[in-house]
Structure formats: C-alpha cells, structure tokens
Amino acid sequence: MRLSPRAAMPVPEIICSRCSGVCNNKVKELGIQIPRPVSQGPSRFIPEQEILQIGTEDANVHTVFADAFADMGRLDNITLVMVFHPQYLESFLKTQHYLLQTDGPLPACYQHYIGIMAAARHQCSYLVNLHVNDFIQSGGDQKWLNGLENAPLKLRNLGELNKLLAHRPWLITKEHIEQLLKTGEHSWSLAELIHAVVLLAHYHSLASFTFGCGTSPEIHSDGGHTLRPPVGNGCICDIANGNHGGDDSRQTAGVLSSDSSCEVEVLMERMKQLQECRDEEEASQEEMATRFEREKIESMLAFAAEDEDPPPAKEVSKHFEDTRYGYKDFSRRGMHVPTFRVQDFSWEDHGYSLVNRLYPDVGQLLDEKFHIAYNLTYNTMAMHNHVDTSTLRRAIWNYVHCMFGIRYDDYDYGEINQLLDRSFKVYIKNVVCSPEKTTKRMYDSFWRQFRHSEKVHVNLLLMEARMQAELLYALRAITWYMT
C-alpha cells in the first residue's frame, strides 16, 4: 500500500512556531488524517535514539546513505539498522545492487518476484511488501501478485527448491537441479539457476536478520502506519519523521542487572582458557568427530517451546505452496543425513569459483561480504577494550553450520558449549531456522550486558553463516549434476 503524497492534501498554510510547518491542532480541526509510524524507529528491539546517534556521528555513514538513497530512492529500515556497521553495510548494499539492478541472467521482474517467494517462506511481510512495490515498478505483471498459481510455470517450478533451501537444504539433490534444467520451454539455464539460488538464499537469510533485529515495517507498508492521533500535543513534523514521543526513545542499551553483572567477565575468561588450551593440546580426529555429533544432537534441543505454528497470513502465504512445511531437525524420527564435510566441498575451494564462472563477479561480492561479517571486530566486548573476539565469532559461525549438518574437521566443537549459553543458542536457532518465531524476549535474554551494536553484529554473523550454508548445499547439488 502506498500513501498519497502529502502535497496533494488541500491544507491551508498554517504555520507552526516550532517547525514552520502545518500545525497539528489546526489540521485536526480540518478533519485531515495524517498517517504516522506504528513503531518508533527502524527497530522494535533497539531504541531509536541509538540508531540516530550512530547516523549523525560517523562521517562514512553519510556517504553510504547518500549512495543507497540515490540507488533505491529510499533508506529502508534494514539499512538503518545495519548503520551500526558501515563497512558491512557498504558491502551488503553493493551486493544487493548487483543482484537486483544490473544486467544479469534474470529479468528485473523475475528477480523481485523470487525475492517475494523467498521472503514469504518465512512469513516476512516486511520484505514481501518491499518487493511487491519494486516488482510493480520493474514492469511486473500484477496478476502474479494474486498468488503463485498466476506466475509463469518457470517460476512456479522454483517452488520446491525454495522450500527445501529455506527449511531443509540438506535434502537438495542433483535430481532437483536436473528437474529445473530439463523442463522443455520452461527450463532454467545454469546461469539463471545460479542467479535464482543466490537470490533465494539472500532473502531467506535477510528474513533472519529482519526478524532477529525486530525490524519495523516501513510507514508506507501494511501494518507500518496508523491514522490514530498521537497522545499529547505532538507536532506533525515530529510524527512524519517517526519522532513521536514516548519514553522508549530514552532507553539505553546494555541494561545491567545483578544476574548479568559478571556475564562478560566469565565469557572472556572462557575465551582465554580455550585459547591457552588450544596451544597446549589437540584432540584426536575421532574425538573431534564425536564432539561435532554431540553438538549437532544438542542443537535439536535449543528451540523455545514448540507450540503449534499458526497458519501464515493469506497475503503472504499466497506466494508459496505447502504452507505447513517448515524446519525439522535432520536427525529426528530415525532420519539420518550424512555429515557435510567442508573439506569435501567448501565455499573457498568450490562454491566461489562455480558462482563466479556462471554469474560473473557475484562470487567475488559474496566472498567479500562473508569475510567482512566473519572478521568484523572493534576489539571490544561490552565495556571492555582490546579484546580478541575471534574465538567467539568462530563459535557462532560454526554453530550455525553445525545446525545444518556442516562440519569443519579442524574445529573443536566442544568450544561451542563453553562460549554459547542456552539462551543464546535458543536465539540463534530461532533466528536461523524459524526467524518468524523470534521475539523481543529472546533478543533481550542473551548477552544482557552487551551493546545493541554487538547484537546487530551477531545477526550479521547469523545471516551470512546461514546464507553460506544454503549456498553450499545448493551448489554441491549443481556440481553433482554437472559432473
């Protein structure tokens, strides 16, 4: 839904002494309804003032924002939440621009429709709404938006891969790839399929970030605005800019409690001990494999209470099939999925070159984005400076891959239990596997002494680790088909 331009409103020039704009009480007398944001700021989890403060203090942010606005004609709330990490944001926007706005194997309307299909699998109405608008602006047929059954058969055929990639990527086989590449006039080329796979993985993982950071809907989207008047004598200019009072804007990050007062110190001590022990002794390969299997099984228990999932809203569910299909642990009900060993098929040695060969430059852009998210550090932890966080970052990344059955032979999975407590594991599991179930309570319950910027960084790690895991399974299946 798009709001009518304010310039079209027949409002007389009534000047407000505060803002030199139209005064709220006079507009009320005229019976004019002014839409205002439902949520205060870009995130429901992060105080608005913290985000605004970063945007005004960092000179690099202004350049990134200017480029993003020139490119997209807007600064969406995802961009505003990512502002905590300008180096990553720049890489993210560059990659997204290349996927959606440069000449590639797929036409623009297909690109945005695939974004809708991918976001809908996680009921992410935020991303669906963004791409509905972009789809229309790129010349897409509005009939496709009435439901997946109205889209071309070529796109409908992508539904099975979309479903598996989003929820159970370890089930993807070369037969799924063959079915897409050999369907007559509706078949996909290898280059088109690589483009589609990258888009699907991009928007599945971006849905994880969107829910993980509590991203608020855009004001022009369904659920993003209200016509109810604000409480008190707010000025319209305040409302239009999202600054509409309330005590939440004065919240600060890292609210300390007696229970969490030692959390950071304990975590830092464990990191130090692990680094020292690693230098002294190394477990055998058999023991390392056993620890991986143990962690993989324990990850099954990390979900919050498993209530019956409510059916997705029709406005979202019409864009995908099999609405009851969702994440299930690969070890349940006697189902055994072979471990995916990175030494047999890795991003660095196999995935990168395959993507770059079939969709030039995308492999390079993805590789840069993965490395920035993984290596990003300010050498801080909460109130502590000069901290080596590499052990913790690697534990988070490898835990995500462990949940997808992906194993690194050179990593001791015993470290994960030392560094990631249960509340953090619950948050990670939900954000990565069922992001639509993520709640503010989950976000608040882990790392209670840490800054919001550090929690956003966690979400960047989760997003990129998930995207790489999906790509590894899909690209491995494509390689099997090609060989």
N, C-alpha and C positions, 0 to 999 in steps of 0.2 A: 504494500500500500504506500502511495506517495502522498504527501501533504501538499495542499495548494500553496503556491508561493504567497508569502505574506504581503508582497507588493500588490497583489490582486484584491486585498481586503479594502473595502471602502471606509477607511478610517480617517477622520479629520486630523489635522496637525495639532495635537495637544501635547505640549512639551513638558517633560518631566524634569524637575530641577536636579535630580540625581544623575540622569543618564542622557538628557537631551533627546529622549525618545518618547514613545506614546505611553502615557501614564496608565497604570493598571486599573485604578479605580474608575477612570473615565471610560476605558474600554468595557469594563463590567457594566457601566450604565448603558452603553450602546448595545449590550447583549451579544457581543462578539466573543466567540470561544477561541482561546489561544492554546494550541497543544503544548504540553511540556513533558519532559522526560519522566518516565516512571521511576527509573533508578537514578541515583545521584552519582554521576561519574561513569567512567567506562567499565568499572567492575563492581559487582555486588560484594566482593570479598575484601577489596583493597580501598582504603579511604581515598576519596577523590583528591584531596589536597596533596597527598604524597606523589601522585602521578603528575599533577600540575607543577609541583615544585621541581621535579626532575626535568620537565619540559622547558622550564624557564632558566635552569642553571647550566645546562650542558649546551655549549655552542654547536657541537656536532649534530645535536638533535634537530636544530632549526634547518640545517641543510637536508637532513633525511626527510623531515616533514615536508619541506618545500618540494623536493623531488617526488615524494609519494602523492602529494596533492596534485601536482602537475600531471602525474601519470594516471591517477584514478579519479581525479575530480572530487576526492573526499579523503578524510582521515577517519577510517573506521576504528571502532573500539579495540579491535585486536591490535592494530598499530599503536594505539595509545597505551595499551597495557605493556606491550613489548618495549616501550620507551626506556624502561629501566636498563636495557642492554642495547645501546645504539649500534655496536659493532655487529651483533647478531641481526638486529632489525634490518640493517642495510643489506646484509646477505639474503635474508628471507625475502625482502621486497624485490630484490634483483631476480631471484629465482622465480618468484610468483609472476613477475612481469614477463619473464621469458616463456613460462608455461602458458600464459593466457593472452599475451598481447604481441607476440612476434609470430612471424610466419612459421608454422610448424606442420607436422603431418596432418593434424586435425583442424577443421574449420572452427572459427571462434564460437559459434553457437553450440557445437558439439562439446567443446572444452567446458563451457559453463554448464551445460546440461549434465555432463559427467560429474562436475562439482556438486550439483544438486543431488544426483543419485548417491554419491559417496556420503555427503553430509546427512542425507535423510536416513541412512542405515543406522546412524546413532541419534536419530531424532533431534538433530541440531538445527532447529528452526532459524537460529541466528545466521548460519552460513547459507541455508536454503534461501532465506529472504534476500541476502546479498546477491546471490547468483541468479535468482529469478529476475531481478532488475537488470543485471548485466546480460543475461540471456536475451531479454527483450531488446535491449539496446544494441546487441550484436546482430539483430535481424532474425532471431529465432522464432519459430512458429509457435504462437501462443497455445495452439491446441495441444502441444506436447505437455504443457503445464497442467492440463486437466488430469493427467495420470500417465504412468509409464506405458500403458497399453496404447496410447496415442502417439508414442515416439516411433521412429523408424525401427524396423526389425534389427538392424545392425546394432543400435544402442540397446535394445531390449535383450539381445543376446549377451550383452556385457553383464547382465544382472547376476548370473551365477558367480562369476569371478568377483564382482563387487561384494557379494555376500560372504564368500569364503575369505577374501582378503581382509575384510573388516572384522570378522569374528573368529575364523579358524583357518588361518593361512597355511598351516601345516598339511591341510588336506588337498592343496592345489597340486595337480599332476600335469604331466605333459599332454594327457588326453583333453584336459580343459583348454589348453592352449591350441591344440590341433582343431578342436571344435570351432574355435573362433576364426582360425586362419583358413579353414577349408569349408566354408558355407556358401559357396557359389557367389552370386552377385552381392550378397550381404557380408562377405568375408572381410576380415581385417588384414591389412598388411602388417609386417613385423614392425615397421616404424610407427604406424598408427597405434598398434597394440602397446608398444613401449610408452608412447605418449599417454595413452589411456591409463596404463598401470601406474605411472608416476603421478598422474592427477588423482587417481583413486586413493593411493597411499598418502598423498599430500593432504587431501581433505579428510580422510579418516583420522590422521594424526592431528590435524588442525582442530578437529572437533574435540579431541582430547585436551588440547590447550585451551580451547574456548570454555569448556565446562570446568576444567581444572582451575582456571583463574576466575571463574564466576563472571565471565564477560557479559555485560548488559546489552540488551537489544538496541539497535540504532533507533533514534527517535522516529524516523520515517517508517519503521517496520511494525508489523503487527505485534502488539504487546510492548512496544517501546515508548508509547506516549499515552497520555491521558488528557481529557478535556476538563477534568475537575479543577476548580481553582485552588491555588496554593493556600496553605494555612498562614494567616498573618497578612501584612501589607507588603508582599514581595513586589519587586519591580519586574516588568516584562522582560527587560534586557537580562536580568538575572536568570529568569526562567528559561529563556531561549538558549542561554549558554550552559544550562544544567546546574547553575549555582542557585539552588532554591531553598536555602536554609537547612535547618536540621542539625542536630548535634553530631551526626555521624561524620560530618566533614572535619571535625576537630579530633577525630580518633588518630591514634598513632600506632605504628607497627610495633611488634615485639612486646606486647603487654606481658609483664612478668608476673609470675605467681610463685608462691612458696614451693609448689611441687616442681616447677621447671627451673628453679634458680641455678641448679647445678648441671642442667642438661647439656649445655655446650661444653663445659669442662670435662664431663665424663666422656663425651663423644671424642673430644680432642685427645684425651689420654688413650682411648682405644685405638685411634688412628696412629698415634705414636708407637704404641706397643706392637701393632701389626707391622709397621714399617721396620721396627727393630727385629722382630721375629723372622720376617721375610729374609733378612740379611743373614740370619744365623742358621736356619734350616729350611729345607724344601721338601714338601710331601711327595710321595711317590705318585706316579700316574694313576695307579689303581685307587689310591686314597683320594686323589683329586676327582676322579670319575664318581666315586661313591659320594663325595660331598656335593657334587652337582646334582646327582639323582635325589639326594636327601632334600636339597633346597628346592628342587623342582616340585617334589611332592608337598613340601611345607607351603609352597606358594599357593597351592589349592585352597588352603585354609585362611588366606588373607582377606577374603571378601567380607564386607559388612553383612548384616543379617540378610539372608536371601528371601525376601518377600516375593510374592507373585508379581511379575512385571505387569504394570498397567499397559493396555494396548496403546500404541503411538497415536498421536493426533492425526486425523484424516488428512489435514493439509500437508503433513509430512509423509505419512505412510503411502500416499498415492504415487510417490515417486520410486517405490521399490516393491519387490514381491517377497512373499514368505516372511510376513511381519513378525512371526513368533520365533524366527531363527535368531540366535544370539550367541554370545561367548559361552563355551563349555570347556572345562579343563580337558586337555588331551589324554589324561591318564584315567579318566573316570569310566565306570561301567566296563572294566576289563579291556578298554581300548588302549592299545599300545602304539604310540607313534615313535618311530626311530629318532634318536637324538640327531639334530642338525649340527654337524661339527664344522666350525668355521674354517678349520684347516683344509676342509674339502671344498668349500665354496664360500669365499669371503667377498665383502664389498670391494676391498682394496685390490684384490688379485683377479676377480672375475666380474662382479656386478658393475663396477665403474666402467671398465672397458666395453662391456656389452651395451650399456646405455649410451655411452659416448659414440659408439660406432653407428648405432641405429637412429639416434636422435642427437646430433652433434651439439656439443657444449653443455648439454644438460647434466651429463655425468660430472663435469668439472664444477658446475654450480652446486650440485647436490653434495659433492665431496667437500667443497669449501664450507657449506652450511653445517654438515655433520661435524667437521673438525672444529669450527668456531664454537658450537654448542658444547662439545665434549671438553675442549681445552679452555673454555672461558673461565677466568678466575680473576678476582681482585685481591687474592691472598688474604681474605677476611672470613671470619665466621662470627656472626652476630657482633659482639663488641670487641672481638679480638682481631689484631692485625698480624701480618707476616706469617700467615698460616698456609702450609702446603695442603691443598684440598684434593689433590689428585686421587688419593686412595678412596675418598668418599664419592667423588664423581664417577670413578670406575665401578664402584659397588652399585650405584644407582643404575648406570647404563647396563651393566651385566645382569642385574636382577630383572630388568625389563626383558632382555633377551632370553634369560632363563625361563621366564613365564611362557615364552614362545617356543621352548624346547631347543634353544640355540646355545651351544656350549663352546667356550674358549678353553682349549687344552692347557694353556699356560696360566689360568686363573684359579686361585684357591677360593672356592665358593663358601668356605667357612667364614670368610671375611664379611659376607653379607649379613649374617646373623649378629656379628659383632657391631656392625655400624648402623643397621636399619632396624628400628624397633617396630613393634606390631602396628601401632597407629600409623606409622609412616608407610609400612607395607600395605595396609588396608587402603590408604590414599592412593599409592602407586597402582595397585591392582585395579581399583575402580576407574581411575583416570585413563589408564591404558586399555583396559578390556571392556569396561562398561561406563564410559565417561558420562552418559546421561544420568547415572545414579549418583554422581559426585555432589556432595553437599558442603555448605559452609562449615558445618560442624567437623567434617573430615579435614577440611583445609585448616581450620583453627587448631585441630588436635595434634598436629605434628609440628615439630621444631618451634615450640611456642616462644622461644627467645629470639628467633631469627627475624631478620627484616623481611618485608614483603618482596623486596627486590630479589632476595635469595630464594624465596618460594617461587617467584616467577622463573628464576633460573632453573629450579627443579623441573618446572613444567616444560621448559625448553628442552631439557635433557630427556624427559619422558616422551615428548613429541618426536624428537629426532631419532631416539632409540627405537620407538615403535615404527616410525616410517622406514628405517633401515631394515628392521626385521621383516616387515611386509614385503619390501623390495627383494630381500634375499630369497624368500620362498618363491615369489613370482618369477624372478629372473632365473633361479635354478630350474624351474619347470620349463621356461622358454629355452634354456640351454639344452636340457634333455631333449626337447622337441627338435632343436636344430641339429643335434648330433645323433 
